[in-house]
């Protein structure tokens, strides 16, 4: 999500939505979602 989200604004928004969904679902990938959200919000 982090790498895709860095390509352009539309992909950044999509990556943030996907990361938020993973957090809501309490997925095993939640740690990656938290990292992606933190990094993409700094851009």
N, CA, C and O of each residue as an XYZ file, in Angstrom:
172
protein
N       0.814     -1.177      0.000
C       0.000      0.000      0.000
C       0.865      1.252      0.000
O       0.548      2.235     -0.669
N       1.952      1.209      0.749
C       2.796      2.407      0.829
C       3.396      2.752     -0.524
O       3.374      3.913     -0.931
N       3.922      1.773     -1.216
C       4.567      2.047     -2.503
C       3.559      2.473     -3.560
O       3.820      3.392     -4.337
N       2.426      1.816     -3.591
C       1.387      2.184     -4.558
C       0.873      3.583     -4.268
O       0.657      4.375     -5.186
N       0.678      3.888     -2.993
C       0.145      5.183     -2.598
C       1.052      6.350     -2.911
O       0.607      7.498     -2.927
N       2.314      6.073     -3.160
C       3.265      7.143     -3.465
C       3.262      7.529     -4.941
O       3.903      8.510     -5.318
N       2.561      6.786     -5.776
C       2.613      7.025     -7.222
C       1.829      8.241     -7.660
O       2.321      9.038     -8.460
N       0.619      8.401     -7.154
C      -0.159      9.609     -7.459
C      -1.273      9.765     -6.434
O      -1.512      8.870     -5.623
N      -1.943     10.892     -6.477
C      -2.937     11.230     -5.453
C      -4.110     10.254     -5.422
O      -4.563      9.872     -4.343
N      -4.601      9.851     -6.574
C      -5.736      8.918     -6.605
C      -5.349      7.574     -5.983
O      -6.127      6.985     -5.233
N      -4.162      7.100     -6.293
C      -3.705      5.836     -5.715
C      -3.440      5.980     -4.220
O      -3.657      5.036     -3.461
N      -2.975      7.148     -3.792
C      -2.752      7.390     -2.361
C      -4.078      7.295     -1.604
O      -4.157      6.662     -0.551
N      -5.109      7.925     -2.148
C      -6.431      7.868     -1.506
C      -6.949      6.429     -1.457
O      -7.493      5.996     -0.441
N      -6.783      5.700     -2.543
C      -7.241      4.306     -2.587
C      -6.476      3.445     -1.573
O      -7.063      2.588     -0.913
N      -5.192      3.675     -1.458
C      -4.387      2.924     -0.493
C      -4.819      3.234      0.936
O      -4.857      2.338      1.778
N      -5.144      4.493      1.216
C      -5.608      4.866      2.553
C      -6.953      4.209      2.875
O      -7.169      3.754      3.998
N      -7.846      4.159      1.901
C      -9.147      3.503      2.104
C      -8.942      2.014      2.374
O      -9.567      1.449      3.271
N      -8.077      1.389      1.606
C      -7.807     -0.039      1.786
C      -7.194     -0.302      3.158
O      -7.579     -1.250      3.842
N      -6.252      0.529      3.552
C      -5.615      0.368      4.861
C      -6.637      0.533      5.982
O      -6.623     -0.228      6.950
N      -7.506      1.504      5.862
C      -8.538      1.718      6.883
C      -9.464      0.510      6.976
O      -9.863      0.110      8.070
N      -9.802     -0.065      5.834
C     -10.670     -1.245      5.828
C      -9.988     -2.427      6.534
O     -10.632     -3.164      7.281
N      -8.693     -2.598      6.294
C      -7.961     -3.678      6.954
C      -7.946     -3.491      8.469
O      -8.053     -4.460      9.221
N      -7.814     -2.251      8.909
C      -7.850     -1.987     10.351
C      -9.222     -2.301     10.933
O      -9.318     -2.900     12.004
N     -10.275     -1.905     10.243
C     -11.639     -2.161     10.719
C     -11.929     -3.654     10.812
O     -12.626     -4.104     11.723
N     -11.396     -4.412      9.873
C     -11.629     -5.859      9.841
C     -10.739     -6.604     10.829
O     -10.869     -7.817     10.997
N      -9.837     -5.879     11.479
C      -8.870     -6.490     12.403
C      -8.105     -7.622     11.715
O      -7.880     -8.693     12.279
N      -7.725     -7.343     10.501
C      -6.991     -8.298      9.678
C      -5.604     -8.564     10.266
O      -5.089     -7.775     11.058
N      -5.013     -9.685      9.865
C      -3.634     -9.966     10.270
C      -2.678     -8.965      9.644
O      -1.540     -8.826     10.094
N      -3.126     -8.273      8.617
C      -2.299     -7.264      7.955
C      -2.486     -5.881      8.577
O      -2.061     -4.881      7.999
N      -3.115     -5.819      9.745
C      -3.381     -4.524     10.380
C      -2.095     -3.753     10.658
O      -2.077     -2.526     10.561
N      -1.027     -4.454     11.000
C       0.241     -3.759     11.275
C       0.733     -3.042     10.019
O       1.233     -1.920     10.100
N       0.595     -3.681      8.868
C       1.014     -3.059      7.609
C       0.099     -1.891      7.275
O       0.549     -0.875      6.745
N      -1.166     -2.034      7.581
C      -2.123     -0.953      7.335
C      -1.788      0.262      8.182
O      -1.820      1.388      7.687
N      -1.462      0.048      9.463
C      -1.082      1.166     10.340
C       0.157      1.876      9.811
O       0.212      3.105      9.788
N       1.148      1.105      9.390
C       2.374      1.690      8.836
C       2.079      2.485      7.568
O       2.599      3.585      7.382
N       1.247      1.926      6.702
C       0.914      2.602      5.444
C       0.175      3.907      5.707
O       0.472      4.927      5.086
N      -0.779      3.878      6.616
C      -1.529      5.094      6.935
C      -0.586      6.163      7.470
O      -0.649      7.318      7.047
N       0.278      5.788      8.388
C       1.214      6.759      8.966
C       2.101      7.374      7.887
O       2.298      8.588      7.857
N       2.628      6.542      7.014
C       3.530      7.052      5.980
C       2.791      7.884      4.934
O       3.276      8.944      4.538
N       1.637      7.427      4.487
C       0.913      8.129      3.430
C       0.305      9.440      3.908
O       0.113     10.354      3.107
N       0.003      9.550      5.182
C      -0.536     10.806      5.693
C       0.545     11.880      5.788
O       0.231     13.069      5.838
N       1.804     11.476      5.814
C       2.909     12.445      5.859
C       3.192     13.067      4.505
O       3.854     14.102      4.430
N       2.705     12.461      3.435
C       3.010     12.955      2.080
C       2.266     14.227      1.767
O       2.410     14.772      0.672
